[in-house]
Amino acid sequence: MSKLIEELTAMGCEMQMTMSRFLDDEEFYEECFEESLRDKDFEELGKALEENRVDDAFKAAHTLKGVISNMGLTSMMNIVVPVVEALRIGSTEGTAEGYADLLEERKKYLALIGR
């Protein structure tokens, strides 16, 4: 098992199921891991929230939810789901705080790959 997979498991990520989606190809997972943390929708979500574009914020958050889920990043899932659900009903209540928390959590994952 790669160091990254071990660290993610220690962080509470569901890596056994996640790796089965990646056909246990750790190298491919690691490539996708870095790419997913750099997804343009992180920035798009922030811009849309700042500009109060709820529909665009929902689309970006929903996309991130899918990416984060597929990567098995449990702690980020726990943050993004309430943001998505608030935006789904047209509310921005708590979304700015959720977005800030999401970025902070992303930093922890980026640190695993030295970025």
Backbone bond lengths (Angstrom), bond angles and torsions (degrees), N, CA, C in turn:
res aa  C-N    CA-C-N  psi(-1)  N-CA   C-N-CA  omega(-1)  CA-C   N-CA-C  phi
1 M - - - 1.458 - - 1.530 108.27 -
2 S 1.317 115.88 135.36 1.462 120.05 -178.12 1.527 110.47 -70.44
3 K 1.315 113.98 160.06 1.469 120.13 178.97 1.532 110.43 -60.06
4 L 1.327 117.27 -42.20 1.461 120.77 -179.96 1.523 111.01 -60.40
5 I 1.306 117.20 -46.33 1.465 121.03 -179.43 1.528 109.77 -63.12
6 E 1.305 117.33 -41.05 1.463 121.07 177.11 1.525 111.26 -61.75
7 E 1.330 116.66 -44.14 1.471 120.50 -179.76 1.525 111.12 -65.97
8 L 1.318 116.87 -40.72 1.464 119.84 178.71 1.525 111.04 -65.41
9 T 1.310 116.76 -39.54 1.461 120.90 177.10 1.521 109.68 -61.92
10 A 1.324 116.76 -43.61 1.468 121.17 178.85 1.524 111.64 -63.71
11 M 1.325 117.36 -27.32 1.469 122.13 178.59 1.531 111.69 -81.97
12 G 1.324 117.20 -1.15 1.458 120.31 177.96 1.513 114.92 95.07
13 C 1.322 117.06 10.23 1.463 120.29 178.32 1.525 109.62 -76.56
14 E 1.308 115.72 145.87 1.466 122.32 179.95 1.525 108.96 -85.54
15 M 1.319 115.43 82.70 1.453 119.64 -172.58 1.522 114.12 -84.41
16 Q 1.312 118.25 -26.82 1.462 119.01 -179.30 1.530 110.23 -62.67
17 M 1.310 117.18 -50.38 1.461 121.15 179.09 1.531 110.56 -67.91
18 T 1.316 115.86 -39.86 1.459 119.75 -179.80 1.516 111.16 -61.78
19 M 1.316 116.31 -45.89 1.460 119.16 -178.46 1.533 112.05 -65.16
20 S 1.317 116.60 -29.16 1.465 117.77 176.53 1.528 110.27 -65.53
21 R 1.347 117.88 -33.25 1.470 120.71 175.38 1.520 111.10 -65.67
22 F 1.328 115.82 -27.92 1.462 121.58 -179.83 1.533 111.55 -96.96
23 L 1.337 115.74 15.24 1.465 122.46 179.59 1.525 111.46 53.79
24 D 1.343 114.80 34.08 1.468 123.48 179.88 1.528 113.43 57.62
25 D 1.312 116.50 24.74 1.462 121.39 177.85 1.531 108.07 -90.16
26 E 1.316 116.45 93.05 1.462 121.70 -175.35 1.524 112.26 -64.17
27 E 1.312 116.95 -37.47 1.463 119.89 179.92 1.528 110.39 -63.26
28 F 1.316 116.35 -44.08 1.464 120.24 178.47 1.533 110.29 -64.48
29 Y 1.331 116.56 -42.72 1.469 119.92 178.05 1.526 110.17 -57.55
30 E 1.321 116.65 -46.26 1.461 120.15 -177.47 1.521 111.61 -62.21
31 E 1.326 117.60 -37.84 1.461 120.83 175.65 1.531 110.28 -63.02
32 C 1.307 116.02 -45.69 1.471 121.09 179.94 1.521 111.11 -67.15
33 F 1.322 117.12 -35.24 1.459 122.13 -179.70 1.528 109.92 -57.67
34 E 1.317 116.07 -52.75 1.466 119.28 -179.08 1.525 110.80 -63.15
35 E 1.316 116.19 -44.16 1.458 120.16 -179.70 1.531 111.32 -61.71
36 S 1.318 116.82 -39.94 1.469 119.97 -178.20 1.527 111.61 -66.47
37 L 1.321 117.08 -32.90 1.463 120.17 179.54 1.520 112.05 -74.59
38 R 1.307 116.31 -13.29 1.462 121.60 178.60 1.535 111.63 -106.52
39 D 1.313 116.59 13.11 1.457 121.32 -178.10 1.534 110.19 -55.40
40 K 1.316 116.19 134.76 1.468 121.96 -178.81 1.520 113.01 -61.13
41 D 1.318 117.02 -20.31 1.456 119.27 -177.56 1.525 113.39 -71.71
42 F 1.324 118.53 -17.02 1.468 119.49 172.20 1.528 109.25 -61.40
43 E 1.326 116.32 -48.21 1.458 120.70 179.92 1.523 111.29 -70.90
44 E 1.321 116.65 -40.38 1.467 120.26 179.51 1.521 111.03 -60.78
45 L 1.323 116.89 -40.55 1.467 120.30 178.30 1.522 110.22 -60.33
46 G 1.319 116.41 -46.25 1.470 120.00 179.64 1.520 112.37 -60.81
47 K 1.327 116.60 -45.42 1.467 120.75 179.83 1.521 110.85 -63.63
48 A 1.313 116.50 -45.05 1.464 120.36 -178.16 1.529 111.11 -64.18
49 L 1.327 116.90 -39.83 1.468 119.39 177.63 1.525 110.42 -65.78
50 E 1.313 115.84 -42.91 1.467 120.74 -179.94 1.524 111.79 -60.89
51 E 1.327 115.49 -36.85 1.468 121.41 -178.13 1.529 112.54 -94.14
52 N 1.331 116.45 6.20 1.462 123.14 178.66 1.530 112.77 57.01
53 R 1.331 115.76 37.67 1.472 121.77 175.33 1.534 106.83 -95.65
54 V 1.316 115.11 85.40 1.463 121.29 -172.01 1.519 112.36 -61.45
55 D 1.327 118.00 -44.01 1.472 120.16 -179.24 1.530 111.38 -61.51
56 D 1.336 116.26 -44.23 1.460 120.07 178.85 1.532 111.16 -66.99
57 A 1.318 116.39 -37.84 1.472 120.60 177.89 1.524 109.42 -63.73
58 F 1.336 116.70 -42.17 1.461 119.96 178.55 1.531 110.70 -61.09
59 K 1.323 116.79 -46.19 1.471 120.08 -179.17 1.524 111.06 -59.48
60 A 1.323 116.63 -45.04 1.466 120.32 -179.42 1.529 110.76 -66.26
61 A 1.329 116.61 -44.53 1.469 120.23 -179.63 1.523 111.13 -64.91
62 H 1.314 116.62 -40.29 1.463 120.77 180.00 1.533 110.83 -65.68
63 T 1.314 116.52 -40.13 1.466 120.39 176.14 1.525 110.18 -62.56
64 L 1.331 116.58 -45.82 1.463 120.15 178.45 1.522 111.48 -60.77
65 K 1.315 116.12 -39.05 1.466 119.89 178.16 1.528 110.06 -57.69
66 G 1.320 117.02 -44.16 1.462 120.57 178.93 1.518 112.38 -64.69
67 V 1.315 116.43 -44.60 1.465 121.02 179.65 1.527 110.06 -62.55
68 I 1.319 115.86 -48.89 1.464 121.50 -177.70 1.524 110.38 -62.98
69 S 1.315 116.39 -40.82 1.464 120.69 178.86 1.521 110.87 -63.15
70 N 1.337 116.52 -47.48 1.463 120.23 -179.74 1.520 112.34 -61.89
71 M 1.324 116.88 -29.12 1.461 120.82 179.76 1.528 112.06 -85.32
72 G 1.334 117.19 -8.55 1.465 120.62 177.22 1.518 114.15 75.37
73 L 1.326 118.06 24.00 1.463 122.22 -175.46 1.531 110.17 -87.73
74 T 1.302 115.18 81.32 1.462 123.87 -170.02 1.526 113.44 -54.72
75 S 1.315 117.89 -47.97 1.468 119.07 -176.14 1.528 111.45 -64.74
76 M 1.318 117.12 -34.46 1.463 119.49 176.60 1.525 110.53 -72.24
77 M 1.318 117.29 -35.36 1.469 120.65 176.48 1.521 110.38 -59.68
78 N 1.323 115.37 -42.61 1.461 119.91 -179.15 1.521 112.57 -63.13
79 I 1.304 116.73 -22.74 1.470 121.11 178.55 1.523 111.05 -89.45
80 V 1.327 117.15 -44.27 1.463 119.95 -172.33 1.532 113.00 -74.52
81 V 1.322 117.96 -30.39 1.472 119.61 -177.99 1.529 112.09 -58.69
82 P 1.344 120.28 -49.24 1.473 118.42 178.50 1.531 113.07 -62.43
83 V 1.318 117.45 -31.74 1.468 120.68 177.13 1.530 109.20 -65.30
84 V 1.311 116.29 -47.27 1.466 120.99 179.14 1.527 110.41 -59.71
85 E 1.316 116.24 -46.63 1.470 119.49 -176.09 1.521 111.95 -66.21
86 A 1.333 118.44 -37.55 1.470 120.60 176.16 1.528 109.82 -63.15
87 L 1.313 115.73 -47.45 1.464 120.17 -178.48 1.528 111.68 -66.51
88 R 1.322 116.95 -31.94 1.469 121.30 179.21 1.534 111.02 -57.67
89 I 1.332 116.64 -36.21 1.467 120.43 -179.31 1.531 111.99 -95.45
90 G 1.350 115.54 9.31 1.460 120.01 175.71 1.511 114.84 84.99
91 S 1.301 117.76 12.08 1.458 121.66 -179.56 1.526 110.43 -100.97
92 T 1.317 115.00 144.15 1.469 119.16 173.93 1.528 110.56 -108.37
93 E 1.311 116.75 6.63 1.468 120.65 -178.54 1.528 110.50 -60.76
94 G 1.315 114.85 122.42 1.456 121.44 177.87 1.521 114.71 79.70
95 T 1.325 117.38 -3.64 1.459 118.53 -175.22 1.525 112.99 -74.68
96 A 1.316 117.87 -33.67 1.472 119.92 178.62 1.528 109.77 -64.68
97 E 1.321 115.61 -42.01 1.464 120.07 178.11 1.528 110.24 -66.62
98 G 1.322 116.63 -41.71 1.454 121.09 178.20 1.521 111.21 -62.49
99 Y 1.313 115.89 -40.29 1.466 120.01 178.40 1.527 110.20 -63.87
100 A 1.324 116.95 -44.97 1.469 120.33 178.15 1.532 110.72 -60.12
101 D 1.324 116.17 -41.92 1.470 120.43 178.31 1.531 110.78 -64.16
102 L 1.319 116.30 -38.73 1.459 121.20 179.74 1.530 110.62 -62.72
103 L 1.328 116.61 -43.14 1.463 120.19 178.76 1.527 111.56 -65.19
104 E 1.331 116.45 -39.05 1.463 119.92 177.57 1.524 111.13 -64.06
105 E 1.308 115.87 -41.68 1.462 120.18 179.35 1.525 110.28 -66.81
106 R 1.316 116.74 -38.44 1.466 120.73 178.08 1.522 110.49 -59.65
107 K 1.335 117.41 -37.24 1.461 120.79 178.32 1.523 111.87 -58.24
108 K 1.332 116.54 -37.39 1.471 120.62 179.46 1.535 110.26 -63.34
109 Y 1.317 116.29 -39.93 1.450 120.22 179.62 1.523 111.41 -72.52
110 L 1.331 116.73 -39.50 1.456 120.24 177.25 1.526 110.95 -62.37
111 A 1.317 116.85 -33.75 1.467 120.80 178.74 1.532 111.52 -62.73
112 L 1.316 117.08 -27.49 1.452 120.09 178.78 1.527 112.83 -66.30
113 I 1.319 115.09 -24.40 1.465 118.53 179.67 1.528 110.76 -111.24
114 G 1.325 115.85 15.20 1.460 120.75 174.82 1.500 114.89 69.65
115 R 1.306 117.56 33.41 1.470 121.66 179.67 1.510 110.71 -114.78
